[in-house]
């Protein structure tokens, strides 16, 4: 394979592909060697998710690292954020998580970080690691590395509990649905420390995903959680993706809460602990977040969408919290990384403190800033020409035009963001308005007609 060729498993932010056509254990070994050659770490954490292929992949990664002279801290089966935690908690030089997140069972991949759990993406080293993987010319380490097993679950749980005062939590009933991913293990470890009654759905980790792919962003994957909330008369529901770096909230009626409104709720809560702090948000939906942050004496800061960009901006401005509508939530005290556990703990703290149901906590904000949710459209032509056509149509009426991530245009009573996908031939549209759902729907249809035309 020449150095000009590309590997299909290398994406913008991580590595993932179908087994064995795009990635297998041998390729995982080569990637580990390339990662070590590029980063030159001394000690690296390795963890893996619940997929059936993950133990084999993780063993290959450990071998690759040790052959390069790197000492491995093996933290076993875990979630992505537990690798992040291991890196910053133990002061390691990097971490490798074997996971394909919410992809089907016949996929796997790797997420790579460096010191302080800083992400390695296409523009911060992943492209170079890809080329080193392709070249395959790896020098033997001066010494073979070692592997030590580390059980960090107790330390990780202790860290999570630091975000809330468990004594002040109400005895809520909470539906917990890991979708047979890895989140259930952590919920079980947290449960004895919390005054909560958990109603467990698909709690058993099972890499065959017998109840479907754990991806609650897909509307068809929400029904089991919603039904369980209603059946148990629960106060809320929580669902996670497979490696649980994202969590999704359901109100007491089983209604799915769009991540956009959770960002505002969490921003207000974080600002109580960190008055005057900076809060980072993405450009897709912004008005509710900006208004909430300013009302709570915070400073909103916009970042391009994507976890690597969000983390970079958060570090640059030392933000206390960052949130994306896609349910990635980032915390300064978590080394600016995303967590699928901290958000729901904070949400339960808000419910307990205000003694209001989740529907009431977000309902007013949903009425003030109704949003379309993300709508995908496959392209008949290239992204650039489509964005140019839409911009030309609205330019004379727009109050502001922002190109931070795709095309954002604001008007007096509505706004939209339109951006191309990094991985697929499609564009993603988000529309919101000020207090008028009919206007939001009208403008959504209007922009979609432009796209389809």
RAJOSUL-V172277 format. One record per residue. N is the residue number from 0. PSI is psi in radians with two decimals (* if undefined). OMEGA is omega in whole degrees, -180 to 180 (999 if undefined). Layout:
N:PSI:OMEGA
N:PSI:OMEGA
This chain:
0:2.26:-179
1:2.83:-177
2:-0.19:179
3:-0.23:-180
4:2.82:-180
5:2.70:175
6:2.23:-175
7:-0.42:-176
8:-0.22:179
9:2.05:-179
10:-3.01:-177
11:-0.65:-173
12:-0.26:-177
13:-2.92:-179
14:2.18:176
15:2.58:-179
16:3.05:-179
17:2.47:179
18:2.35:-5
19:0.06:-172
20:-0.72:-175
21:-0.48:179
22:2.48:175
23:-3.06:-176
24:-0.62:179
25:-0.70:178
26:-0.63:177
27:-0.69:177
28:-0.83:-179
29:-0.68:179
30:-0.69:178
31:-0.72:177
32:-0.74:-180
33:-0.73:177
34:-0.78:180
35:-0.68:180
36:-0.64:-178
37:-0.84:-174
38:-0.53:-176
39:0.90:-179
40:2.83:174
41:-0.79:-178
42:2.31:-175
43:2.35:174
44:2.45:175
45:2.22:176
46:2.94:-179
47:2.69:-177
48:-2.92:-170
49:0.05:-179
50:2.59:-177
51:-0.52:-179
52:-0.17:-171
53:-0.71:178
54:-0.72:179
55:-0.76:178
56:-0.78:-179
57:-0.68:177
58:-0.70:178
59:-0.70:178
60:-0.79:179
61:-0.75:179
62:-0.76:180
63:-0.76:180
64:-0.80:-179
65:-0.68:177
66:-0.44:178
67:0.03:179
68:0.25:-178
69:2.39:174
70:2.31:-174
71:2.35:169
72:1.84:-176
73:1.95:-179
74:0.07:172
75:-2.72:-178
76:2.31:-172
77:-3.04:173
78:2.85:-178
79:-0.74:-176
80:-0.33:177
81:-0.51:171
82:-0.77:175
83:-0.82:-178
84:-0.79:-179
85:-0.72:-177
86:-0.85:-177
87:-0.52:-180
88:-0.67:-178
89:-0.06:-180
90:0.70:-178
91:2.96:-178
92:-0.19:180
93:-3.13:-179
94:2.60:177
95:2.16:176
96:2.15:176
97:1.93:-178
98:2.67:167
99:0.38:174
100:-1.97:-174
101:0.20:178
102:2.86:-180
103:2.92:-172
104:-0.42:-179
105:0.35:174
106:2.70:167
107:3.04:-177
108:-2.95:-177
109:2.45:168
110:2.24:-174
111:2.35:173
112:2.86:177
113:-2.73:-178
114:2.61:-178
115:0.37:-180
116:0.55:176
117:2.33:-176
118:2.60:172
119:1.92:-179
120:-3.05:-174
121:-0.59:-178
122:0.11:178
123:0.53:174
124:-0.40:-175
125:-0.62:178
126:-0.70:178
127:-0.68:178
128:-0.65:177
129:-0.81:-179
130:-0.64:175
131:-0.64:177
132:-0.77:-180
133:-0.78:-178
134:-0.75:174
135:0.30:-180
136:1.57:-174
137:2.24:177
138:2.54:176
139:2.39:-179
140:2.64:178
141:-0.51:176
142:2.66:176
143:2.39:180
144:2.97:180
145:2.90:174
146:2.30:172
147:2.46:179
148:2.32:179
149:2.19:175
150:1.82:-175
151:0.18:-174
152:-0.78:-179
153:-0.74:180
154:-0.68:179
155:-0.80:178
156:-0.74:177
157:-0.71:178
158:-0.79:-180
159:-0.72:-178
160:-0.28:178
161:-0.21:-179
162:-0.22:-179
163:2.77:172
164:1.76:-174
165:-0.53:-179
166:-0.35:-179
167:-0.01:178
168:2.43:176
169:2.74:179
170:1.24:-175
171:2.68:171
172:2.18:-172
173:2.19:173
174:2.27:-179
175:2.01:-178
176:1.64:177
177:-0.10:-179
178:0.57:-176
179:0.29:172
180:-2.71:-172
181:-0.11:-172
182:-0.50:-176
183:-0.59:-180
184:-0.72:-179
185:-0.71:177
186:-0.76:179
187:-0.63:-180
188:-0.55:179
189:-0.59:-170
190:-0.78:-178
191:-0.30:-178
192:-0.03:-173
193:2.50:-179
194:0.86:-173
195:2.64:171
196:2.00:-179
197:2.24:171
198:2.00:-168
199:2.25:179
200:2.24:178
201:0.84:-174
202:-0.47:-175
203:2.11:177
204:2.24:-177
205:1.84:-177
206:-0.11:174
207:-0.20:-178
208:1.09:-176
209:-0.34:179
210:0.39:178
211:2.90:-178
212:2.29:179
213:1.54:180
214:1.47:-176
215:-0.09:172
216:-0.42:177
217:2.13:-177
218:-0.60:-178
219:-0.19:180
220:0.21:-176
221:-0.26:-169
222:-0.71:-177
223:-0.72:179
224:-0.80:-178
225:-0.77:180
226:-0.71:-179
227:-0.63:177
228:-0.83:-178
229:-0.80:-177
230:-0.67:-177
231:-0.01:-174
232:0.78:-175
233:2.80:178
234:-0.46:176
235:3.01:176
236:2.62:177
237:2.35:174
238:2.64:-177
239:2.81:167
240:3.13:-169
241:-0.75:-179
242:0.19:174
243:0.68:169
244:-0.03:173
245:2.47:173
246:2.69:-174
247:2.37:-173
248:2.51:175
249:2.43:-180
250:-3.08:-173
251:-0.22:176
252:0.11:-179
253:0.13:180
254:2.32:178
255:2.28:180
256:2.07:178
257:2.45:-178
258:-0.50:179
259:-0.77:-176
260:-0.47:175
261:-0.59:177
262:-0.82:179
263:-0.76:-180
264:-0.78:-180
265:-0.63:179
266:-0.78:179
267:-0.69:-179
268:-0.76:-180
269:-0.65:-179
270:-0.37:174
271:-0.59:179
272:-0.46:-176
273:1.26:-177
274:2.39:177
275:0.09:-176
276:2.83:173
277:2.46:180
278:2.17:-177
279:2.40:179
280:2.82:178
281:2.92:-172
282:-0.05:-170
283:-0.89:175
284:2.22:-168
285:-0.54:-167
286:-0.79:-179
287:-0.75:-179
288:-0.84:-178
289:-0.80:-179
290:-0.75:-180
291:-0.76:-180
292:-0.79:-179
293:-0.66:178
294:-0.45:-180
295:0.42:174
296:0.52:174
297:3.11:-179
298:1.94:180
299:2.42:179
300:2.25:-178
301:2.48:176
302:2.68:171
303:2.55:179
304:2.66:179
305:2.36:-171
306:-0.62:-179
307:-0.73:179
308:-0.75:-179
309:-0.80:-179
310:-0.67:179
311:-0.81:180
312:-0.71:179
313:-0.77:178
314:-0.72:-177
315:-0.73:-177
316:0.01:-178
317:0.88:-180
318:2.56:178
319:-0.50:-176
320:2.59:173
321:2.51:-179
322:2.44:174
323:2.62:179
324:-0.28:180
325:0.12:175
326:0.38:167
327:2.20:-179
328:2.23:-171
329:2.47:-174
330:2.30:-180
331:-0.74:-178
332:-0.16:176
333:0.62:-179
334:0.63:178
335:0.32:-178
336:2.92:179
337:2.53:-180
338:2.45:174
339:0.02:-180
340:-0.75:-178
341:-0.73:-176
342:-0.82:-176
343:-0.53:174
344:-0.75:179
345:-0.66:178
346:-0.75:178
347:-0.58:176
348:-0.66:178
349:-0.80:179
350:-0.76:-179
351:-0.74:-176
352:-0.76:-176
353:-0.22:-179
354:0.77:176
355:2.58:176
356:2.78:-178
357:-0.63:-180
358:-0.65:179
359:-0.59:-178
360:-0.56:-179
361:-0.28:-173
362:-0.76:-179
363:-0.68:179
364:-0.59:177
365:-0.62:178
366:-0.63:-180
367:-0.59:-177
368:1.24:178
369:2.45:-176
370:2.68:-176
371:-0.38:-166
372:2.82:-174
373:2.24:-179
374:2.22:-179
375:2.44:175
376:2.23:175
377:2.59:-170
378:2.43:170
379:-0.33:177
380:-3.05:-174
381:2.72:-176
382:-0.75:-175
383:-0.76:-178
384:-0.61:179
385:-0.80:178
386:-0.66:179
387:-0.70:180
388:-0.76:179
389:-0.73:179
390:-0.77:-179
391:-0.62:-178
392:-0.66:-172
393:-0.12:-168
394:-0.72:-175
395:-0.43:-178
396:-0.22:-174
397:2.41:174
398:-0.72:177
399:2.64:175
400:2.23:-177
401:2.35:-177
402:0.41:-180
403:-0.73:-179
404:1.68:-174
405:-2.40:-178
406:2.06:173
407:2.28:179
408:2.31:-179
409:2.47:177
410:-3.12:-175
411:-0.73:-172
412:0.02:179
413:2.87:178
414:2.86:175
415:2.77:170
416:2.33:180
417:2.15:-177
418:2.69:179
419:2.64:176
420:2.55:176
421:-0.39:-170
422:-0.24:-175
423:2.73:179
424:1.19:180
425:2.84:174
426:2.69:-179
427:2.24:-176
428:2.37:170
429:2.33:-179
430:2.44:173
431:2.83:180
432:3.01:175
433:1.64:170
434:0.17:-178
435:1.79:177
436:-0.68:176
437:-0.71:178
438:-0.73:179
439:-0.78:-179
440:-0.69:179
441:-0.81:-177
442:-0.57:175
443:-0.82:179
444:-0.65:-179
445:-0.81:-180
446:-0.70:179
447:-0.63:178
448:-0.67:176
449:-0.72:-180
450:-0.75:-176
451:-0.35:-180
452:*:999
